[in-house]
Amino acid sequence: MWTSRWRFGRRRRNPASAALVLVFGLAYVGYDHLCQALQEQEAWSGTVVRVYHEKGFLAGHDSPKNGYWEVRTTDGDVRNVRIWTRSMWSYAGPGDSLIKREGELHPVVVGRR
């Protein structure tokens, strides 16, 4: 490696640091895909109780957040459903009826308040 008398030149990075960044990046992307696949397998119907947003992993001050709908199903259970598409975050409001079919990522709004 060439360096000048004033130490200008290329600095070599440890290959382990690049590998760690790659491993953590792939794990984060893989976790999101796994969560989407699990959400596609669900089937239920219910009513929206609350619409809210939370900061995501590694989210900064102005970075995007994650949108969620809190839904009370016909069984009486309350579940938090992540809405993966930003344009759908405000599509439903409290009191709206939803149906979530197996094989679809997002629930469909059936009845408006």
C-alpha positions in Angstrom: 0.0 0.0 0.0 1.3 3.4 -1.0 1.3 6.2 1.5 2.9 9.6 1.3 5.0 11.3 3.9 1.9 13.0 5.3 0.0 9.7 5.5 -2.3 10.4 2.6 -3.4 7.3 0.9 -5.9 4.5 1.0 -6.8 3.0 4.4 -7.7 -0.7 4.4 -10.8 -1.7 6.2 -11.0 -4.9 8.2 -13.0 -7.4 6.1 -14.8 -8.5 9.3 -16.6 -5.1 9.6 -18.0 -5.3 6.1 -19.1 -8.9 6.7 -20.9 -7.9 10.0 -22.7 -5.1 8.2 -23.8 -7.5 5.5 -25.0 -10.1 8.0 -27.0 -7.6 10.0 -28.5 -6.1 6.9 -29.6 -9.4 5.5 -31.0 -10.4 8.9 -33.1 -7.2 9.0 -34.4 -7.7 5.5 -35.1 -11.4 6.1 -37.0 -10.6 9.3 -39.3 -8.2 7.4 -40.0 -10.9 4.7 -40.7 -13.5 7.3 -43.2 -11.2 9.1 -44.9 -10.5 5.7 -45.1 -14.2 4.9 -46.6 -15.0 8.3 -49.2 -12.1 8.0 -50.2 -13.5 4.6 -51.2 -16.8 6.2 -53.7 -15.3 8.6 -57.4 -15.1 8.0 -59.8 -13.2 10.3 -62.4 -10.5 10.4 -62.9 -7.7 12.9 -63.3 -4.0 13.6 -60.6 -1.3 13.8 -60.1 0.0 17.4 -57.2 2.3 16.8 -54.8 3.5 14.1 -51.3 4.4 15.2 -47.6 4.8 14.1 -44.4 3.7 15.7 -40.8 4.4 14.8 -39.1 1.5 13.0 -35.8 -0.1 13.7 -32.9 2.4 13.2 -35.4 5.2 12.5 -34.1 8.7 12.9 -35.9 11.9 13.7 -37.4 12.4 10.2 -37.3 8.9 9.0 -40.4 6.9 8.1 -42.4 5.1 10.7 -44.4 1.9 10.7 -48.2 2.1 10.5 -50.4 -0.2 12.5 -54.1 -0.9 13.0 -55.3 -2.3 16.3 -58.2 -4.7 15.5 -60.7 -6.4 17.7 -61.5 -9.7 15.9 -64.9 -11.4 16.0 -63.4 -13.9 18.5 -62.8 -11.0 20.9 -59.0 -11.0 20.6 -57.2 -7.7 20.0 -54.4 -7.9 17.4 -52.0 -5.3 16.1 -51.7 -5.5 12.3 -48.8 -3.9 10.5 -49.7 -2.0 7.4 -46.8 -2.3 5.0 -48.0 0.2 2.4 -47.8 3.8 3.5 -50.7 4.9 1.3 -53.0 2.5 3.3 -52.0 3.8 6.8 -55.0 6.2 7.0 -57.3 4.1 4.8 -59.2 2.8 7.8 -60.3 4.4 11.0 -61.8 3.4 14.3 -65.1 1.6 13.8 -64.4 0.3 10.3 -65.1 -3.4 9.6 -62.2 -5.5 8.1 -61.8 -8.9 6.5 -58.4 -10.4 6.2 -58.2 -13.3 3.7 -55.5 -15.9 3.6 -52.9 -15.2 0.9 -53.4 -11.4 1.0 -51.0 -9.1 2.9 -53.5 -6.4 4.0 -57.0 -6.6 5.2 -59.9 -5.2 3.1 -62.2 -2.5 4.5 -65.7 -3.8 4.2 -67.9 -1.4 6.2 -67.3 2.3 7.0 -68.3 3.8 10.3 
